[in-house]
């Protein structure tokens, strides 16, 4: 994937700007009259891609900047959606079928292969921009590939470079309704949420370490204040008496003031801890940027999933982009994550992660069935 400064330089040059690289993370720009009008920027300006480096003539231009968002004015709706055809390699479906059992990891069910057909389908490659905010920030781009035949998803990175030599303009674009497109976007967004969290594992762990460190410091600070009050409280007590039972002769007013101060310290400590938790809380924003519809012919394996006395038809597809069989979709989170369990009720496919979040000591509760029941209850 090309670096952001290189991409923005290419866009600006395409619209008549003169661009020169400055240092490792800067661009000097002499803007054309069109850019000055559409972007609302000075004719000469410097772009910085690291926050905090802005100066009198320098503008912040990373993903979350006003400058980056203003580039939309140069495109209007161009680039939001494209359709291409993929030249697929010749594969032998029979050889793939021989190892299909290894590629469909069901922990509590079996399946039977019914037939194999070659069909032309459209994959949807959806690019997302994400921003993760805690006490620090992290942002970036990634893409999710969705198979609308069975709603399998996959995280893809640096895929366009590999696609360039294998694609051509689509002769006939397969029509898709607005409702179908919204469903694809919804599923891709659900999958993207889990993918971003996996991608941010180190970022989240680092934030948790800093939170634990700061909470420990707060506790140590307020324990020092409370210890001082305990010492002052002890001095007011006669020898041999417990702090919890002051004698009648003690200065009640002063003792009460110490107790009030101690309660205030406890309340302030709790407020400080809650403030730290809010400061380090992770907030993730994910926005779709564009969609590439990729038409290709693929081998489709029609199977029947069997669980106890129930069965369900399903389709599994060989993916020519990934050069492997598409992973089964978790019908709860749509984020592929290893082995799958089939629910007893409707034979929903559920990943281990969702089973763990919805299981009891006796049996696992299907989150898809539960969500469907909740929707009916609301109606």
Secondary structure as a PSIPRED ss2 file (coil, helix, strand):
# PSIPRED VFORMAT (PSIPRED V4.0)

   1 X C   1.000  0.000  0.000
   2 X C   1.000  0.000  0.000
   3 X C   1.000  0.000  0.000
   4 X H   0.000  1.000  0.000
   5 X H   0.000  1.000  0.000
   6 X H   0.000  1.000  0.000
   7 X H   0.000  1.000  0.000
   8 X H   0.000  1.000  0.000
   9 X H   0.000  1.000  0.000
  10 X H   0.000  1.000  0.000
  11 X H   0.000  1.000  0.000
  12 X H   0.000  1.000  0.000
  13 X H   0.000  1.000  0.000
  14 X H   0.000  1.000  0.000
  15 X C   1.000  0.000  0.000
  16 X C   1.000  0.000  0.000
  17 X C   1.000  0.000  0.000
  18 X E   0.000  0.000  1.000
  19 X E   0.000  0.000  1.000
  20 X E   0.000  0.000  1.000
  21 X E   0.000  0.000  1.000
  22 X E   0.000  0.000  1.000
  23 X C   1.000  0.000  0.000
  24 X C   1.000  0.000  0.000
  25 X C   1.000  0.000  0.000
  26 X E   0.000  0.000  1.000
  27 X E   0.000  0.000  1.000
  28 X E   0.000  0.000  1.000
  29 X E   0.000  0.000  1.000
  30 X E   0.000  0.000  1.000
  31 X C   1.000  0.000  0.000
  32 X C   1.000  0.000  0.000
  33 X H   0.000  1.000  0.000
  34 X H   0.000  1.000  0.000
  35 X H   0.000  1.000  0.000
  36 X H   0.000  1.000  0.000
  37 X H   0.000  1.000  0.000
  38 X H   0.000  1.000  0.000
  39 X H   0.000  1.000  0.000
  40 X C   1.000  0.000  0.000
  41 X C   1.000  0.000  0.000
  42 X C   1.000  0.000  0.000
  43 X C   1.000  0.000  0.000
  44 X E   0.000  0.000  1.000
  45 X E   0.000  0.000  1.000
  46 X E   0.000  0.000  1.000
  47 X E   0.000  0.000  1.000
  48 X E   0.000  0.000  1.000
  49 X C   1.000  0.000  0.000
  50 X C   1.000  0.000  0.000
  51 X C   1.000  0.000  0.000
  52 X C   1.000  0.000  0.000
  53 X C   1.000  0.000  0.000
  54 X C   1.000  0.000  0.000
  55 X C   1.000  0.000  0.000
  56 X C   1.000  0.000  0.000
  57 X C   1.000  0.000  0.000
  58 X E   0.000  0.000  1.000
  59 X E   0.000  0.000  1.000
  60 X E   0.000  0.000  1.000
  61 X C   1.000  0.000  0.000
  62 X C   1.000  0.000  0.000
  63 X C   1.000  0.000  0.000
  64 X C   1.000  0.000  0.000
  65 X C   1.000  0.000  0.000
  66 X H   0.000  1.000  0.000
  67 X H   0.000  1.000  0.000
  68 X H   0.000  1.000  0.000
  69 X H   0.000  1.000  0.000
  70 X H   0.000  1.000  0.000
  71 X H   0.000  1.000  0.000
  72 X H   0.000  1.000  0.000
  73 X H   0.000  1.000  0.000
  74 X H   0.000  1.000  0.000
  75 X C   1.000  0.000  0.000
  76 X C   1.000  0.000  0.000
  77 X C   1.000  0.000  0.000
  78 X C   1.000  0.000  0.000
  79 X C   1.000  0.000  0.000
  80 X C   1.000  0.000  0.000
  81 X E   0.000  0.000  1.000
  82 X E   0.000  0.000  1.000
  83 X E   0.000  0.000  1.000
  84 X E   0.000  0.000  1.000
  85 X E   0.000  0.000  1.000
  86 X E   0.000  0.000  1.000
  87 X C   1.000  0.000  0.000
  88 X C   1.000  0.000  0.000
  89 X C   1.000  0.000  0.000
  90 X C   1.000  0.000  0.000
  91 X C   1.000  0.000  0.000
  92 X C   1.000  0.000  0.000
  93 X H   0.000  1.000  0.000
  94 X H   0.000  1.000  0.000
  95 X H   0.000  1.000  0.000
  96 X H   0.000  1.000  0.000
  97 X H   0.000  1.000  0.000
  98 X H   0.000  1.000  0.000
  99 X C   1.000  0.000  0.000
 100 X H   0.000  1.000  0.000
 101 X H   0.000  1.000  0.000
 102 X H   0.000  1.000  0.000
 103 X H   0.000  1.000  0.000
 104 X C   1.000  0.000  0.000
 105 X C   1.000  0.000  0.000
 106 X E   0.000  0.000  1.000
 107 X C   1.000  0.000  0.000
 108 X C   1.000  0.000  0.000
 109 X C   1.000  0.000  0.000
 110 X E   0.000  0.000  1.000
 111 X E   0.000  0.000  1.000
 112 X E   0.000  0.000  1.000
 113 X E   0.000  0.000  1.000
 114 X E   0.000  0.000  1.000
 115 X E   0.000  0.000  1.000
 116 X E   0.000  0.000  1.000
 117 X E   0.000  0.000  1.000
 118 X E   0.000  0.000  1.000
 119 X E   0.000  0.000  1.000
 120 X E   0.000  0.000  1.000
 121 X E   0.000  0.000  1.000
 122 X E   0.000  0.000  1.000
 123 X E   0.000  0.000  1.000
 124 X E   0.000  0.000  1.000
 125 X E   0.000  0.000  1.000
 126 X E   0.000  0.000  1.000
 127 X E   0.000  0.000  1.000
 128 X E   0.000  0.000  1.000
 129 X E   0.000  0.000  1.000
 130 X E   0.000  0.000  1.000
 131 X E   0.000  0.000  1.000
 132 X E   0.000  0.000  1.000
 133 X E   0.000  0.000  1.000
 134 X C   1.000  0.000  0.000
 135 X C   1.000  0.000  0.000
 136 X C   1.000  0.000  0.000
 137 X E   0.000  0.000  1.000
 138 X E   0.000  0.000  1.000
 139 X E   0.000  0.000  1.000
 140 X E   0.000  0.000  1.000
 141 X E   0.000  0.000  1.000
 142 X E   0.000  0.000  1.000
 143 X E   0.000  0.000  1.000
 144 X E   0.000  0.000  1.000
 145 X E   0.000  0.000  1.000
 146 X E   0.000  0.000  1.000
 147 X E   0.000  0.000  1.000
 148 X C   1.000  0.000  0.000
 149 X C   1.000  0.000  0.000
 150 X C   1.000  0.000  0.000
 151 X C   1.000  0.000  0.000
 152 X E   0.000  0.000  1.000
 153 X E   0.000  0.000  1.000
 154 X E   0.000  0.000  1.000
 155 X E   0.000  0.000  1.000
 156 X E   0.000  0.000  1.000
 157 X C   1.000  0.000  0.000
 158 X C   1.000  0.000  0.000
 159 X H   0.000  1.000  0.000
 160 X H   0.000  1.000  0.000
 161 X H   0.000  1.000  0.000
 162 X H   0.000  1.000  0.000
 163 X H   0.000  1.000  0.000
 164 X H   0.000  1.000  0.000
 165 X H   0.000  1.000  0.000
 166 X H   0.000  1.000  0.000
 167 X E   0.000  0.000  1.000
 168 X E   0.000  0.000  1.000
 169 X E   0.000  0.000  1.000
 170 X C   1.000  0.000  0.000
 171 X C   1.000  0.000  0.000
 172 X C   1.000  0.000  0.000
 173 X C   1.000  0.000  0.000
 174 X C   1.000  0.000  0.000
 175 X C   1.000  0.000  0.000
 176 X C   1.000  0.000  0.000
 177 X C   1.000  0.000  0.000
 178 X H   0.000  1.000  0.000
 179 X H   0.000  1.000  0.000
 180 X H   0.000  1.000  0.000
 181 X H   0.000  1.000  0.000
 182 X H   0.000  1.000  0.000
 183 X H   0.000  1.000  0.000
 184 X H   0.000  1.000  0.000
 185 X H   0.000  1.000  0.000
 186 X H   0.000  1.000  0.000
 187 X H   0.000  1.000  0.000
 188 X H   0.000  1.000  0.000
 189 X H   0.000  1.000  0.000
 190 X H   0.000  1.000  0.000
 191 X H   0.000  1.000  0.000
 192 X H   0.000  1.000  0.000
 193 X H   0.000  1.000  0.000
 194 X H   0.000  1.000  0.000
 195 X H   0.000  1.000  0.000
 196 X H   0.000  1.000  0.000
 197 X H   0.000  1.000  0.000
 198 X H   0.000  1.000  0.000
 199 X H   0.000  1.000  0.000
 200 X C   1.000  0.000  0.000
 201 X H   0.000  1.000  0.000
 202 X H   0.000  1.000  0.000
 203 X H   0.000  1.000  0.000
 204 X H   0.000  1.000  0.000
 205 X H   0.000  1.000  0.000
 206 X H   0.000  1.000  0.000
 207 X H   0.000  1.000  0.000
 208 X H   0.000  1.000  0.000
 209 X H   0.000  1.000  0.000
 210 X H   0.000  1.000  0.000
 211 X H   0.000  1.000  0.000
 212 X H   0.000  1.000  0.000
 213 X H   0.000  1.000  0.000
 214 X H   0.000  1.000  0.000
 215 X H   0.000  1.000  0.000
 216 X H   0.000  1.000  0.000
 217 X H   0.000  1.000  0.000
 218 X H   0.000  1.000  0.000
 219 X H   0.000  1.000  0.000
 220 X H   0.000  1.000  0.000
 221 X H   0.000  1.000  0.000
 222 X H   0.000  1.000  0.000
 223 X H   0.000  1.000  0.000
 224 X H   0.000  1.000  0.000
 225 X H   0.000  1.000  0.000
 226 X H   0.000  1.000  0.000
 227 X H   0.000  1.000  0.000
 228 X H   0.000  1.000  0.000
 229 X H   0.000  1.000  0.000
 230 X H   0.000  1.000  0.000
 231 X H   0.000  1.000  0.000
 232 X H   0.000  1.000  0.000
 233 X H   0.000  1.000  0.000
 234 X H   0.000  1.000  0.000
 235 X H   0.000  1.000  0.000
 236 X C   1.000  0.000  0.000
 237 X C   1.000  0.000  0.000
 238 X C   1.000  0.000  0.000
 239 X C   1.000  0.000  0.000
 240 X C   1.000  0.000  0.000
 241 X C   1.000  0.000  0.000
 242 X C   1.000  0.000  0.000
 243 X C   1.000  0.000  0.000
 244 X C   1.000  0.000  0.000
 245 X C   1.000  0.000  0.000
 246 X C   1.000  0.000  0.000
 247 X C   1.000  0.000  0.000
 248 X C   1.000  0.000  0.000
 249 X C   1.000  0.000  0.000
 250 X C   1.000  0.000  0.000
 251 X C   1.000  0.000  0.000
 252 X H   0.000  1.000  0.000
 253 X H   0.000  1.000  0.000
 254 X H   0.000  1.000  0.000
 255 X H   0.000  1.000  0.000
 256 X H   0.000  1.000  0.000
 257 X H   0.000  1.000  0.000
 258 X H   0.000  1.000  0.000
 259 X H   0.000  1.000  0.000
 260 X H   0.000  1.000  0.000
 261 X H   0.000  1.000  0.000
 262 X H   0.000  1.000  0.000
 263 X H   0.000  1.000  0.000
 264 X H   0.000  1.000  0.000
 265 X H   0.000  1.000  0.000
 266 X H   0.000  1.000  0.000
 267 X H   0.000  1.000  0.000
 268 X H   0.000  1.000  0.000
 269 X H   0.000  1.000  0.000
 270 X H   0.000  1.000  0.000
 271 X H   0.000  1.000  0.000
 272 X H   0.000  1.000  0.000
 273 X H   0.000  1.000  0.000
 274 X H   0.000  1.000  0.000
 275 X H   0.000  1.000  0.000
 276 X H   0.000  1.000  0.000
 277 X H   0.000  1.000  0.000
 278 X H   0.000  1.000  0.000
 279 X H   0.000  1.000  0.000
 280 X H   0.000  1.000  0.000
 281 X C   1.000  0.000  0.000
 282 X C   1.000  0.000  0.000
 283 X E   0.000  0.000  1.000
 284 X E   0.000  0.000  1.000
 285 X E   0.000  0.000  1.000
 286 X E   0.000  0.000  1.000
 287 X E   0.000  0.000  1.000
 288 X E   0.000  0.000  1.000
 289 X E   0.000  0.000  1.000
 290 X E   0.000  0.000  1.000
 291 X E   0.000  0.000  1.000
 292 X E   0.000  0.000  1.000
 293 X E   0.000  0.000  1.000
 294 X E   0.000  0.000  1.000
 295 X E   0.000  0.000  1.000
 296 X E   0.000  0.000  1.000
 297 X E   0.000  0.000  1.000
 298 X E   0.000  0.000  1.000
 299 X E   0.000  0.000  1.000
 300 X E   0.000  0.000  1.000
 301 X E   0.000  0.000  1.000
 302 X E   0.000  0.000  1.000
 303 X E   0.000  0.000  1.000
 304 X E   0.000  0.000  1.000
 305 X E   0.000  0.000  1.000
 306 X E   0.000  0.000  1.000
 307 X E   0.000  0.000  1.000
 308 X C   1.000  0.000  0.000
 309 X C   1.000  0.000  0.000
 310 X E   0.000  0.000  1.000
 311 X E   0.000  0.000  1.000
 312 X E   0.000  0.000  1.000
 313 X E   0.000  0.000  1.000
 314 X E   0.000  0.000  1.000
 315 X E   0.000  0.000  1.000
 316 X E   0.000  0.000  1.000
 317 X E   0.000  0.000  1.000
 318 X E   0.000  0.000  1.000
 319 X E   0.000  0.000  1.000
 320 X C   1.000  0.000  0.000
 321 X C   1.000  0.000  0.000
 322 X C   1.000  0.000  0.000
 323 X C   1.000  0.000  0.000
 324 X E   0.000  0.000  1.000
 325 X E   0.000  0.000  1.000
 326 X C   1.000  0.000  0.000
 327 X C   1.000  0.000  0.000
 328 X C   1.000  0.000  0.000
 329 X C   1.000  0.000  0.000
 330 X C   1.000  0.000  0.000
 331 X C   1.000  0.000  0.000
 332 X C   1.000  0.000  0.000
 333 X C   1.000  0.000  0.000
 334 X C   1.000  0.000  0.000
 335 X C   1.000  0.000  0.000
 336 X C   1.000  0.000  0.000
 337 X C   1.000  0.000  0.000
 338 X C   1.000  0.000  0.000
 339 X C   1.000  0.000  0.000
 340 X E   0.000  0.000  1.000
 341 X E   0.000  0.000  1.000
 342 X E   0.000  0.000  1.000
 343 X C   1.000  0.000  0.000
 344 X C   1.000  0.000  0.000
 345 X C   1.000  0.000  0.000
 346 X C   1.000  0.000  0.000
 347 X C   1.000  0.000  0.000
 348 X C   1.000  0.000  0.000
 349 X E   0.000  0.000  1.000
 350 X E   0.000  0.000  1.000
 351 X E   0.000  0.000  1.000
 352 X H   0.000  1.000  0.000
 353 X H   0.000  1.000  0.000
 354 X H   0.000  1.000  0.000
 355 X H   0.000  1.000  0.000
 356 X H   0.000  1.000  0.000
 357 X H   0.000  1.000  0.000
 358 X C   1.000  0.000  0.000
 359 X E   0.000  0.000  1.000
 360 X C   1.000  0.000  0.000
 361 X C   1.000  0.000  0.000
 362 X C   1.000  0.000  0.000
 363 X C   1.000  0.000  0.000
 364 X E   0.000  0.000  1.000
 365 X C   1.000  0.000  0.000
 366 X C   1.000  0.000  0.000
 367 X H   0.000  1.000  0.000
 368 X H   0.000  1.000  0.000
 369 X H   0.000  1.000  0.000
 370 X H   0.000  1.000  0.000
 371 X H   0.000  1.000  0.000
 372 X H   0.000  1.000  0.000
 373 X H   0.000  1.000  0.000
 374 X H   0.000  1.000  0.000
 375 X H   0.000  1.000  0.000
 376 X H   0.000  1.000  0.000
 377 X H   0.000  1.000  0.000
 378 X H   0.000  1.000  0.000
 379 X C   1.000  0.000  0.000
